[in-house]
Amino acid sequence: MSDEASPPSARFPWSQDGLAGLALVVFGAVMLWAGLELPFVTKSGGVGSGLLPKLLVGLIILLGIVQLVLAYRKPGEGTGTWPLSRFLPVFLGVVAFALTIRGSSIGPVAIPPLGMAVAAPLAIIASGLAAKEARIGELLIFAVLLTAFCVGVFRYGLGLSIPVAPWLIGF
């Protein structure tokens, strides 16, 4: 049975619109759960710190439900196939960044904090390998320039305590 001949309900959740609506609802539900402890109103009846976040999350969930209903009523284009060779380098780049910027330990393996000077280029180069036309030389230049920009913005411009190169300069 081809995709065109299948009933709308058979292809509904996997259309681009259906997945977008589902992502909004799931994201909203996770954010709602994360902010459960924030008070909607204060004890004195004033506006609590959770009022705006919960209202915005409610709006996101509502828009996700609307998107799901619209996708069910008129299924759109499918998402197609997602080649693993394009997804895996990006995923590994994000994981490498998370594990190396401040260091981590996974069981008996301990990764020392390597800072932005190592974590950012590692993530940029790994993610850049997902592109079909990736060239290592261009990726290296881009990684160095983007890392310098990120260090300048986050460490010095915003004053965040992100480690730059603790193994080399101590911070």
Summary of the structure (lengths in Angstrom):
residues: 171
radius of gyration: 22.1
end to end distance: 60.3
largest distance: 63.6
contacts: 455
relative contact order: 0.10
helix: 59%
strand: 6%
